[in-house]
Structure formats: C-alpha cells, structure tokens
Amino acid sequence: MNLLAVPNLSEGRDFAALERLQTALGNEVILLDRHTDVDHHRAVFTISGPTFDLIAALAGLAAAAVREINMGEWQGIHPAIGSMDVCPIVWTDGADRDKAEETALTVAERISTFGVPVFLYGDLAVSDERRERSYFRDGGLDSIWQRMTSGELKPDFGPAQPHPTAGAWLVTARPPLAAFNIELDTNDVKIAKEVAAAVRESGGGLPGVRAIGLLLSTGRVQVSMNIHDPVNLPLARVAEAVRDQAALRGAVPIEAELIGLIPEAALEDYPADLPIRDFDPAFHVIERRVSGER
C-alpha cells in the first residue's frame, strides 16, 4: 500500500497561487483531497503515491511554497511558522511505519536544500519537548527567529536561521489523525478557548487531543482540534465532550468540519444532530479512497 503525505500550506486565499502549488506536485502522485480555509489562511493537501514519487512531489511542492508564499505578509488565525508549515508522512498500515519514518527523514533532508530549516516533531523528535508542534509555534515566526538567532533552537536539517520568506518547516511520520473542528452558536471566543482548554489532553481532557479556540469571520467561534488516535477515540466522544463543555458555558455546537481524510472507525456512532459540512464518506474516508472505490 502507498504512503500518504499531508502537507499543510500557509495559503488559503489566493486560488491562483493554490493552483500553481497543486501543479507543482506533478503527475506521479494522486491528489486525494485539497482543503482550503480563508480564516485559517491554510490549505491541506492529501496525496498518495509510491515512496520515490511522493518524495519528488513534496520537493516540487516545497520549491513552489518558497516561491509563492511570503510569511512576512501572512496573517491567519491558525498558528504557523512556515510556508509549508507541517508535512507529515502517514502510514495506514502499521507494517509501513518504518518505511514512513525513513521517507519522512528523506523528505526533511531534501526540502531543507531550498534554504529552509526543518524541525522533526512527533515520534521523530530528538527530545520530548520537541514532540509538540506548539513547542516551535508558540510566539509565532518572530519568536522562532529570536530563538534560532540566539542559538537556543537548532534545526534538524538546513540553515541555522529561518528562511526570509518561507520561515521554518516541521516534518514527521505518523498514523492517520483527525483534524476536526466544531463551531458553536456564539461569537464569544472566550467560550471557545475555555472549551478547548477543557477537552485537550494537556488540560486534563481527552487523550491525544490538541485543541484551540478561534473566532471566525462568520461571527461564530470554533474549537479547532487534532485527534491523534481517532480509531480509539472516535469523533463521537470528542463531539460529546465539546457539547458538554459548551453547555456549561451556555453554548451549543451547531456544525462540524473535517480537514482531509479520516479512518472509517473514527465515524463510529457519530451523532446525526451535528452535521459535518461538505462531508462525503466516499471521498473522505481513507479506506474507501485508497481501495480505489473513488
């Protein structure tokens, strides 16, 4: 089975640039999904292909990201420090874990040749503190400039300072996660931040959940989450936790959103009264896409 890659680009508004970025992937990999978000100012590509082709496609995308995206002008509500902000290599079969990790290391080395420092996170991190993306993102690009310039923070690959326009990039290898957002019927971002703090693992909430609260341009607030093990922690349990915490604060979840693809098991017992916007299992469930059904 082919590996997947899920590069996150810090561009969600210039659709001509997004088309050029997509073209830069080449024709040897399959684009399974492209999700863009204007508020987050972010695009998430999900691609599949043999290892050699995947590495070549990501190198092409990295070169385009350096050309197309200027982090000095970037403004979005999603934390980001680089034009290709994160690039996980994803295995869907545990037997492919070693291959995914080797591929991620090759990708990290290859894309650093474009003059961008690359940090390894997650299971590839060189220390426990570097496992979390927040370790690098806290304080934004200004902070990472200061930390790298002072010598406090050294990259795993590439130059000792951020690229002038492309910033710094993060790479790992991992199993599938769920990028899952829930919108609440309020414009009070304090409520979203409190709900996020209550449901995330670091706040004593659900295991493997990372969450932040954001205010969208629509006037709604969003609890934006990554669920690191959606097979053992299905979306239904996360939705229930968000619903309970929101209710304590007088708010109600009204719509959900998934970024990219998810495992079939993540949908077990999902509540019908919390619709997932534009979700089609035929296109957004990993097993159905990689089996060639669509």
N, C-alpha and C positions, 0 to 999 in steps of 0.2 A: 504494500500500500504506500502511496506517496505521502510525503510530509506536507504539512500546511505551513504557511507563514502569514502573519497578521500585522504587517507594518502599519503604524499609525502616523499619519502625516499632519503637520500643523497648517493645514489649508482646508477650509470648508466653505469658502465664499466665492472664489474666483473659479468658475467652472471651466473656463478655457484652460487655465493652469492645471486643473484636475484632469482634463482630457490628455494634456501633454504628459502628466505624471503617469497616467494609466498606460499611455502608448509606450512609455519608457520601459515597461515591464517586458516588452517583446511578445513574441507569439508562441513561445515554447511552454509557457505555464498557463493554467486555467484560472481565470478570474472568477471565483465563486460568488463574491459579493463586494460591493463598494457602498459604504455608508458614509454620508456626509452630514455635518451638523453646523449650522451657521453660528449659533450661540457658542458652542464649544470651539468653533473655528478649527475643525478637525475632520479628517477623512480616515476611515479604516478600510483597508483593502484586505480581503481574504483570498489567498492564492494557493494553488496546489500544483505540484509537479515533481518530477524526479530530482534528486539532490543537486546534480550539476546544473540543471536548468533553473532550479529555484535560486541557487547562489547567483547565477548570471542575471536573473531577473531583478533580484534585490540590489545587485551592484548597479544595474541600469537605473533603478528607481532612486537609489541613493545619489547618483550623479545628477539626476533631474531635480531632486529635492534641494541640492546645493544651488542649482541654477534658479529654481523657481520661487523659493521661499526665503524671505528675509525676516529672521526672528527679531531684528531690531524694530520692525514695524508691526509685529504680531500682537494682536490683542484678542484674547478669548477667555472664556470662563473656566475652561479645563486646564489644569496645571500642565505646563510643557516647558522643556528647556532646549528643544531641538527641532529642526525642520522634519526629520524622520525621528520623531520623539522616542518611540519604542518599536522594537522589531523582534517579537518572539517567533521562534520556530516551534511548531506544535506537532506533537505526536498524538495519534488517535489510538494507537495500539502500544501497550507497554513494552512490547518487544522491540519497538523502534526508538526507545528512549536514548540509547547510546548514540544511535545514528543522528537523532535530532540534536543532541548536545555537541557532537562533532561538527555538524553542519552550522550550528549557531556560532561556534568558535571561528570557523572558516569565514562565515559572513561578517563577523565582527572585525576580523583582521582585514578582510577585503574592503569593506566600506570605509574603514579608517584611512585608506590610501587617498581618499578625497579630501584629506586635511581636517577631518572632524574627529575629536576624541570620542572613544566608545567605552562605555562602562558596562560591565556584566552585572546583572541583578538576578534575583530569584535563586534557583538551585546552582547557578554558575557563579554566584558572587564569591569573592575571595575572603569575605568576612561576614559575620552575621549582620552587622549594621548596614552592610551594603545590599542586603537581600531585598529591601523595600524600595520601590521607586520614589517614595516620599523622601528618602534619605538624600537623593540627588535633587529632587524638585523643590523642596522647601526653600522658600525665599526667591524662587524663580531664577531666571537666567542671570540677573545681577549678582545673586548670591553665589552661583556656581562659578562665575567669573572671578569673584573675590577669593573663593576657596581654592580654586586652581592656581591663580596667580600667586597666592601666598605659599603654595606648596602643600597645603593641608590635604588636598584631594588630587590624587593622581589617577589617570585613566588606565584601563587595561590594555588599550590599543590606541595608537595615534598620538597627536601632539599634546603638549602639556597644558595648552590653553584652549578654550572654546574657539570654534571657527567664527570669524567675524559676522557672518550672516546665518550660518547653519546651526550654530550653538554646539550642543553635545547630544549624543545619541545613546540609547540604552538597548541592550540585546540580552536575550535569554533563550532557554529552551524549556518548554512546559507542556503539560497535557491541556486539553481544552478547558477554558474557563467561560463564565457567562458575564458579559458586560450588560448589566441590567439596570435600567433607570425607571423610577416611579415618580410621576407628577402628582402633586397634592393640590387640593382646591383652595389654595391660599396664596397670597403674594408676600407672606411674611417669611423671609429667608431664614430668620432665626429659628423658626419651627423646623425647617428642612435640616438645618445644621444640627439641631438637638436630636432629631430622629436619626440622622446619620451617625452621630456620636453614640447613640444608644444601641444601634444594630451592628456596628462594626466590631470586629474581634478585639481591637485594642481598647475599646470602651467596655469590654465585658459582654459583648453581644454574641453574634453567631460566629462560629469558627470559619476562618478563611474568607471573611467578608471585609472588604475595604469600602468605605463609603464617605462621601462628602455631600454637603447641601449647597445647592446653587439656585440663583434667581435667573429665570429665562426671560427672553424679550417678550414673550407672550403674556407676562404678568404672573404666570404660575411659578411655583418653586419645584425643584427636582431633587430627589435623593438619588445620586449617581453612584452606582456600586459595581465592583468587581467581585464575583463569587468564584473563589479559586477551585472549589470542588463541587460543581453543580450536579454531579451524579449522586453524591452522598448528601448534599444539601440542595434539594430541588428548589426551583423558583417559588413554589407554593409556600414553603416555610419562610422564605425571605419576605414574600409579599405579606404573609400573616404578621410577621414581626414589625414590618413597616406600618401596617394597618393599626396594630395595637399601639405602637408608639405615637403615631399621628393622632389617634383617638384621644390619648391622654392630653393632647395639646389642642383639641378642638378642630382637627383637620381630617380630611378623608382622601385616600388615594383615588384617583379618577382615571388614570391611564398609565400604561407601562410602555417601555421601549426596549428592544434588544439590539445590540450592536454586533453585527456579524452573525456567525453560526453558533449553534449550541448542540450538545449531545441530546439524543432523544429522551434519556432518563431524566433530564432536567425539567421536563414538562409534566412529570407525574403529578396528578391531582391538581393541576393548575386551576385557580378559581376563574370561573366564567365571567364573574362580575368585575374583573379588572382586565379590560382588553389590552392586548399588545398591539400597538399601532403598526399597521402595514406588515404584520407577521403572517407568513405563509409557510407551514411546515415542509412543504415540498421543496422550498428554496432555502430555508433557514435551519434545517436540522442536518447536522453533519453527516449522519449515516445515510440519509437519503441523497445528499449531493454527491458524496464520494463513491456511492454504489453505482452511480451512472443513471439513476432514475430521472434526473434532470440535468 
